[in-house]
C-alpha cells in the first residue's frame, strides 16, 4: 500500500513552521536537511514535528492546504500543545 504524507517541519534557527506534502517522507526530509529545498534552505536545521499519512495524493495536498490556513495552524498548536509548551 502506498501512502502520501503531509508533514510539518520546525526551524530550529527561527522557530517557524513549514508545511508540505510528499510521497516519500524520508527522502523529502533529507532534501530539506541538506538544503536542497529553496523554501527551507536558509532555515536549517529543521526537525520533523508532525506528519499524517493519506491513501490518496489529493487528500494529502488538501490536508496541506488546511494546515497552511489559520484554522489548520490552530489545530496543530492544539494537537502539539505539550510540544510547544514543554
KENUFI-444275 format. One record per residue (C-alpha): residue number from 1; residue in three letters; x, y, z. Coordinates in nm, 4 decimals. Layout:
REM KENUFI-444275
[rec NUM, 'ALA', [X, Y, Z]]
...
END
This chain:
REM KENUFI-444275
[rec 1, 'UNK', [0.0000, 0.0000, 0.0000]]
[rec 2, 'UNK', [0.1360, 0.3407, -0.0982]]
[rec 3, 'UNK', [0.0975, 0.6417, 0.1269]]
[rec 4, 'UNK', [0.1169, 1.0156, 0.0663]]
[rec 5, 'UNK', [0.2279, 1.2338, 0.3530]]
[rec 6, 'UNK', [0.1517, 1.5794, 0.4824]]
[rec 7, 'UNK', [0.4234, 1.6979, 0.7174]]
[rec 8, 'UNK', [0.5275, 1.9895, 0.9337]]
[rec 9, 'UNK', [0.8855, 2.0927, 0.9969]]
[rec 10, 'UNK', [1.0069, 2.3331, 1.2618]]
[rec 11, 'UNK', [1.3107, 2.5509, 1.2015]]
[rec 12, 'UNK', [1.5446, 2.5427, 1.4995]]
[rec 13, 'UNK', [1.7016, 2.8612, 1.3642]]
[rec 14, 'UNK', [1.3895, 3.0820, 1.3650]]
[rec 15, 'UNK', [1.1214, 2.8596, 1.5301]]
[rec 16, 'UNK', [0.8914, 2.8933, 1.2280]]
[rec 17, 'UNK', [0.6901, 2.6064, 1.0816]]
[rec 18, 'UNK', [0.6954, 2.4757, 0.7257]]
[rec 19, 'UNK', [0.4178, 2.2570, 0.5858]]
[rec 20, 'UNK', [0.4492, 2.0311, 0.2825]]
[rec 21, 'UNK', [0.3342, 1.7057, 0.1253]]
[rec 22, 'UNK', [0.5193, 1.4240, -0.0462]]
[rec 23, 'UNK', [0.5028, 1.0605, -0.1437]]
[rec 24, 'UNK', [0.8393, 0.9791, 0.0185]]
[rec 25, 'UNK', [0.8663, 1.1409, 0.3594]]
[rec 26, 'UNK', [1.2146, 1.0191, 0.4478]]
[rec 27, 'UNK', [1.3661, 1.1317, 0.1179]]
[rec 28, 'UNK', [1.1911, 1.4687, 0.1302]]
[rec 29, 'UNK', [1.3045, 1.5338, 0.4883]]
[rec 30, 'UNK', [1.6634, 1.4538, 0.3860]]
[rec 31, 'UNK', [1.6335, 1.7033, 0.0988]]
[rec 32, 'UNK', [1.5184, 1.9701, 0.3433]]
[rec 33, 'UNK', [1.8041, 1.8910, 0.5828]]
[rec 34, 'UNK', [2.0670, 1.9040, 0.3069]]
[rec 35, 'UNK', [1.9458, 2.2450, 0.1870]]
[rec 36, 'UNK', [1.8080, 2.1176, -0.1444]]
[rec 37, 'UNK', [1.4648, 2.2779, -0.0912]]
[rec 38, 'UNK', [1.4589, 2.6511, -0.1623]]
[rec 39, 'UNK', [1.1828, 2.7269, 0.0898]]
[rec 40, 'UNK', [1.3746, 2.5883, 0.3858]]
[rec 41, 'UNK', [1.7345, 2.6206, 0.2691]]
[rec 42, 'UNK', [1.8147, 2.9192, 0.4923]]
[rec 43, 'UNK', [1.6065, 2.7986, 0.7871]]
[rec 44, 'UNK', [1.8136, 2.4918, 0.8756]]
[rec 45, 'UNK', [1.8499, 2.2976, 1.0988]]
[rec 46, 'UNK', [1.4998, 2.1532, 1.0859]]
[rec 47, 'UNK', [1.3105, 1.8934, 1.2793]]
[rec 48, 'UNK', [1.0101, 1.6914, 1.1713]]
[rec 49, 'UNK', [0.7447, 1.7571, 1.4338]]
[rec 50, 'UNK', [0.4284, 1.6122, 1.2756]]
[rec 51, 'UNK', [0.3062, 1.4067, 0.9821]]
[rec 52, 'UNK', [-0.0082, 1.2366, 0.8583]]
[rec 53, 'UNK', [-0.0363, 0.9546, 0.6058]]
[rec 54, 'UNK', [-0.3086, 0.9505, 0.3406]]
[rec 55, 'UNK', [-0.4023, 0.6863, 0.0863]]
[rec 56, 'UNK', [-0.4622, 0.9440, -0.1855]]
[rec 57, 'UNK', [-0.2321, 1.2213, -0.3074]]
[rec 58, 'UNK', [-0.5206, 1.4673, -0.3417]]
[rec 59, 'UNK', [-0.6151, 1.4104, 0.0222]]
[rec 60, 'UNK', [-0.2566, 1.4803, 0.1333]]
[rec 61, 'UNK', [-0.2427, 1.8018, -0.0698]]
[rec 62, 'UNK', [-0.5825, 1.9093, 0.0602]]
[rec 63, 'UNK', [-0.4627, 1.8490, 0.4166]]
[rec 64, 'UNK', [-0.1510, 2.0562, 0.3415]]
[rec 65, 'UNK', [-0.3725, 2.3476, 0.2389]]
[rec 66, 'UNK', [-0.5733, 2.3082, 0.5609]]
[rec 67, 'UNK', [-0.2558, 2.3182, 0.7730]]
[rec 68, 'UNK', [-0.1467, 2.6372, 0.5986]]
[rec 69, 'UNK', [-0.4755, 2.8096, 0.6899]]
[rec 70, 'UNK', [-0.5445, 2.9873, 1.0173]]
[rec 71, 'UNK', [-0.7709, 2.7038, 1.1372]]
[rec 72, 'UNK', [-0.5092, 2.4480, 1.0430]]
[rec 73, 'UNK', [-0.2392, 2.6319, 1.2356]]
[rec 74, 'UNK', [-0.4662, 2.6416, 1.5414]]
[rec 75, 'UNK', [-0.5313, 2.2665, 1.5016]]
[rec 76, 'UNK', [-0.1568, 2.1955, 1.5032]]
[rec 77, 'UNK', [-0.0983, 2.4171, 1.8060]]
[rec 78, 'UNK', [-0.3741, 2.2337, 1.9963]]
[rec 79, 'UNK', [-0.2621, 1.8910, 1.8717]]
[rec 80, 'UNK', [0.1008, 1.9526, 1.9716]]
[rec 81, 'UNK', [0.0249, 2.1649, 2.2782]]
[rec 82, 'UNK', [0.2655, 1.9776, 2.5057]]
[rec 83, 'UNK', [0.5399, 2.0029, 2.2416]]
[rec 84, 'UNK', [0.5067, 2.3809, 2.2170]]
[rec 85, 'UNK', [0.4710, 2.4410, 2.5922]]
[rec 86, 'UNK', [0.7131, 2.1723, 2.7142]]
END
